[in-house]
Amino acid sequence: MREDSGARRYWGSVMEEAFRFRQRALEHPVEECGEPLVDLPTACEEAGVHVSFSDAPFPGGHFRIFALRQGLVEAFLSIARDLNSMDLVLRLEDCFRTPAMQKALASAPGIPERVAELVRWETGLDAPPDDVLEKRLSVLVATHVRTAGHMSGSALDVTVLRMPDGKEVDRGGSYLDLSVITPMDSPFIGPDAVRNRRVISGVLASRGFPAYPWEFWHYSSGDVVAELASGSGQPARYGPIARDS
């Protein structure tokens, strides 16, 4: 954990900014379009695009659900093709989550403890203040259903691999690395990682998936977070939906 006061100030500032963003997202209008979910492994196989899907265990014994709303599938396939043409492979770490999955992730062993550790480091206090801890959890774990794009079938958590050797493209850290490198524009990563984040984000944004500014692995389209992040001024067309895991 970094000890310098500049890093702590940076972290506190960006987390407060993210919390204010989430509060605005709670008020953003949603005009649910009712599109169904589509299975992405099947769509990729039928389209002949190379995508990797995480087989890492999900908290609580749930199975990962790699599905997106129907209206986003072609854009997803185009992203995969764009990356394949650059000798890169999109690895989908996480996608749709049910309410039970979202709850299991928020309470997964190590996640609340890691956020509490960050709050202790940020504040310099042995006991994390409850109000600060609650705000940081709302940003890093999406405790409000309405702003959880994964429950809307509109969000992607991604890693990118090099096609020739399968090694992860350097973005300064790996998926779910909760630290000062987590924000997309973190100043605590090297120039190669900065460039790679920008290239990858450019590919996804060109297909309608803007980056979530406070997690370098998270992108979404058509939900409240995406509409606010892109500054579209449009209501979200995807809100939380129910599906059994």
C-alpha positions as CSV (number, residue, x, y, z in Angstrom):
1,M,0.0,0.0,0.0
2,R,1.4,3.4,-0.9
3,E,2.1,5.6,2.1
4,D,2.6,9.0,0.6
5,S,0.1,11.7,1.4
6,G,-0.3,12.6,-2.3
7,A,-1.6,9.2,-3.1
8,R,-4.1,9.3,-0.2
9,R,-5.4,12.7,-1.2
10,Y,-5.7,11.5,-4.8
11,W,-7.7,8.4,-3.7
12,G,-10.0,10.3,-1.4
13,S,-10.7,12.9,-4.1
14,V,-11.5,10.5,-6.9
15,M,-13.6,8.3,-4.6
16,E,-15.7,11.4,-3.6
17,E,-16.0,12.3,-7.2
18,A,-17.2,8.8,-8.0
19,F,-19.7,8.9,-5.2
20,R,-21.2,12.2,-6.4
21,F,-21.4,10.6,-9.9
22,R,-23.3,7.6,-8.4
23,Q,-25.7,9.9,-6.6
24,R,-26.5,11.6,-9.9
25,A,-27.0,8.2,-11.5
26,L,-29.6,7.4,-8.9
27,E,-31.7,10.3,-10.3
28,H,-31.1,9.6,-14.0
29,P,-34.3,8.6,-15.9
30,V,-34.7,5.1,-17.2
31,E,-37.0,4.2,-20.0
32,E,-36.7,0.4,-20.0
33,C,-36.9,-1.0,-23.5
34,G,-37.6,-4.6,-22.5
35,E,-34.9,-6.3,-24.7
36,P,-34.1,-9.9,-23.7
37,L,-30.7,-11.2,-22.7
38,V,-28.6,-13.0,-25.3
39,D,-26.0,-15.6,-24.5
40,L,-22.6,-14.3,-25.6
41,P,-20.6,-17.5,-26.0
42,T,-23.2,-18.8,-28.4
43,A,-23.2,-15.5,-30.3
44,C,-19.4,-15.5,-30.5
45,E,-19.3,-19.0,-31.8
46,E,-21.9,-18.3,-34.5
47,A,-20.1,-15.1,-35.5
48,G,-16.7,-16.8,-35.6
49,V,-15.0,-14.2,-33.3
50,H,-12.4,-15.1,-30.8
51,V,-13.4,-14.1,-27.2
52,S,-12.2,-15.6,-24.0
53,F,-14.6,-16.1,-21.1
54,S,-13.4,-16.3,-17.5
55,D,-13.7,-19.6,-15.7
56,A,-12.8,-18.1,-12.3
57,P,-15.2,-19.1,-9.5
58,F,-17.9,-16.6,-8.7
59,P,-18.5,-15.8,-5.0
60,G,-21.3,-17.8,-3.3
61,G,-21.0,-20.7,-5.7
62,H,-22.8,-18.9,-8.5
63,F,-22.1,-19.5,-12.2
64,R,-21.1,-16.6,-14.3
65,I,-23.7,-15.4,-16.8
66,F,-22.1,-14.1,-20.0
67,A,-25.1,-12.4,-21.5
68,L,-26.0,-8.9,-22.8
69,R,-29.1,-7.2,-23.9
70,Q,-30.1,-8.1,-27.5
71,G,-29.4,-4.6,-28.8
72,L,-25.8,-4.6,-27.6
73,V,-24.7,-8.0,-29.0
74,E,-23.6,-6.7,-32.5
75,A,-21.6,-3.9,-30.9
76,F,-20.0,-6.5,-28.6
77,L,-19.1,-8.7,-31.6
78,S,-17.6,-5.7,-33.4
79,I,-15.5,-4.9,-30.4
80,A,-14.2,-8.5,-30.4
81,R,-13.5,-8.3,-34.1
82,D,-11.7,-5.0,-33.8
83,L,-9.4,-6.4,-31.1
84,N,-8.8,-9.6,-33.1
85,S,-7.7,-7.5,-36.0
86,M,-5.1,-6.0,-33.7
87,D,-3.9,-9.5,-32.6
88,L,-5.7,-9.1,-29.3
89,V,-8.4,-11.1,-27.6
90,L,-11.1,-9.8,-25.3
91,R,-11.5,-11.8,-22.1
92,L,-14.8,-11.2,-20.5
93,E,-14.3,-11.4,-16.7
94,D,-17.9,-10.6,-15.7
95,C,-21.1,-9.7,-17.3
96,F,-24.7,-10.1,-16.2
97,R,-25.4,-10.6,-12.5
98,T,-28.6,-11.6,-10.7
99,P,-29.5,-9.8,-7.4
100,A,-28.1,-12.9,-5.6
101,M,-24.9,-12.6,-7.5
102,Q,-24.5,-8.9,-6.8
103,K,-25.1,-9.5,-3.1
104,A,-22.6,-12.4,-3.0
105,L,-20.0,-10.2,-4.6
106,A,-20.5,-7.4,-2.2
107,S,-20.0,-9.7,0.7
108,A,-17.4,-12.0,-0.8
109,P,-14.5,-12.8,1.5
110,G,-11.8,-10.2,1.1
111,I,-13.8,-7.5,-0.7
112,P,-15.3,-5.7,2.3
113,E,-12.0,-6.1,4.2
114,R,-10.1,-4.7,1.2
115,V,-12.4,-1.6,1.0
116,A,-12.1,-1.1,4.8
117,E,-8.3,-1.4,4.5
118,L,-8.3,1.3,1.8
119,V,-10.5,3.6,4.0
120,R,-8.1,3.1,7.0
121,W,-5.2,4.0,4.7
122,E,-7.0,7.0,3.2
123,T,-8.1,8.4,6.5
124,G,-5.1,7.3,8.7
125,L,-7.6,6.0,11.2
126,D,-7.6,2.5,12.8
127,A,-11.4,2.2,12.7
128,P,-12.9,3.1,9.2
129,P,-15.5,5.8,9.6
130,D,-18.9,4.2,8.8
131,D,-20.0,7.0,6.5
132,V,-16.8,6.9,4.5
133,L,-16.8,3.1,4.3
134,E,-20.4,3.1,3.1
135,K,-19.6,5.6,0.3
136,R,-16.6,3.7,-0.8
137,L,-18.5,0.5,-1.0
138,S,-21.3,2.1,-3.0
139,V,-18.6,3.1,-5.6
140,L,-16.5,0.0,-5.7
141,V,-19.1,-2.7,-5.3
142,A,-22.3,-0.9,-6.6
143,T,-24.5,-1.4,-3.6
144,H,-27.4,0.5,-5.2
145,V,-29.3,-1.8,-7.6
146,R,-30.3,1.1,-9.9
147,T,-26.7,2.0,-10.7
148,A,-25.4,-1.6,-11.1
149,G,-25.0,-2.0,-14.8
150,H,-24.3,-5.7,-14.4
151,M,-27.8,-6.2,-13.3
152,S,-29.1,-4.4,-16.3
153,G,-27.4,-6.7,-18.8
154,S,-25.5,-3.8,-20.2
155,A,-22.0,-3.9,-18.5
156,L,-18.8,-5.7,-19.3
157,D,-15.7,-6.2,-17.0
158,V,-12.8,-6.9,-19.4
159,T,-9.2,-8.0,-19.7
160,V,-7.4,-8.0,-23.0
161,L,-4.9,-10.7,-24.0
162,R,-2.2,-10.8,-26.7
163,M,-3.2,-13.3,-29.3
164,P,0.2,-14.8,-30.0
165,D,1.0,-15.8,-26.4
166,G,-2.2,-15.3,-24.4
167,K,-0.4,-12.9,-22.0
168,E,-2.4,-10.1,-20.4
169,V,-2.0,-6.6,-22.0
170,D,-0.4,-4.3,-19.4
171,R,-3.0,-1.9,-18.0
172,G,-1.1,-1.2,-14.8
173,G,-2.8,-4.0,-12.9
174,S,-5.3,-6.8,-13.3
175,Y,-9.1,-7.1,-12.9
176,L,-10.4,-6.2,-9.4
177,D,-7.1,-4.6,-8.3
178,L,-8.6,-2.2,-5.8
179,S,-6.0,0.5,-5.2
180,V,-4.9,3.9,-6.5
181,I,-4.4,2.3,-9.9
182,T,-8.1,1.4,-10.2
183,P,-9.4,4.7,-11.7
184,M,-9.0,4.8,-15.5
185,D,-6.9,8.0,-15.5
186,S,-4.8,7.0,-12.5
187,P,-1.4,8.9,-12.4
188,F,0.2,5.9,-10.6
189,I,0.7,3.7,-13.7
190,G,3.4,3.6,-16.3
191,P,3.3,5.1,-19.8
192,D,2.7,1.7,-21.5
193,A,-0.3,1.0,-19.3
194,V,-1.7,4.5,-19.9
195,R,-1.4,3.9,-23.7
196,N,-3.0,0.5,-23.5
197,R,-5.9,1.8,-21.4
198,R,-6.5,4.5,-23.9
199,V,-6.4,2.2,-26.9
200,I,-8.7,-0.4,-25.4
201,S,-11.1,2.2,-24.2
202,G,-11.1,3.8,-27.6
203,V,-12.1,0.5,-29.2
204,L,-15.0,0.0,-26.8
205,A,-16.1,3.6,-26.9
206,S,-16.2,3.6,-30.7
207,R,-18.8,0.8,-30.5
208,G,-20.9,2.6,-27.9
209,F,-19.4,1.3,-24.7
210,P,-17.9,4.2,-22.8
211,A,-15.5,3.5,-19.9
212,Y,-16.6,3.9,-16.3
213,P,-14.0,6.4,-15.1
214,W,-13.3,4.8,-11.7
215,E,-12.6,1.2,-12.7
216,F,-10.3,0.6,-15.6
217,W,-11.9,-2.7,-16.5
218,H,-15.6,-1.7,-16.6
219,Y,-17.6,-0.6,-19.6
220,S,-21.3,-0.3,-20.3
221,S,-23.8,0.9,-22.8
222,G,-27.4,2.2,-22.5
223,D,-27.6,2.1,-18.7
224,V,-27.6,5.1,-16.3
225,V,-23.9,5.0,-15.8
226,A,-23.1,4.9,-19.5
227,E,-25.5,7.7,-20.3
228,L,-24.0,9.9,-17.6
229,A,-20.4,9.0,-18.5
230,S,-20.9,9.7,-22.2
231,G,-22.8,12.9,-21.5
232,S,-25.5,11.8,-23.9
233,G,-28.3,13.6,-22.1
234,Q,-30.6,10.6,-23.0
235,P,-32.6,8.4,-20.6
236,A,-31.2,5.0,-20.0
237,R,-32.9,2.3,-22.0
238,Y,-31.6,-0.6,-19.8
239,G,-32.5,-0.9,-16.1
240,P,-32.1,-3.8,-13.7
241,I,-33.9,-7.0,-14.8
242,A,-34.5,-10.3,-13.2
243,R,-33.1,-13.7,-14.3
244,D,-32.4,-16.8,-12.4
245,S,-28.8,-17.9,-12.2
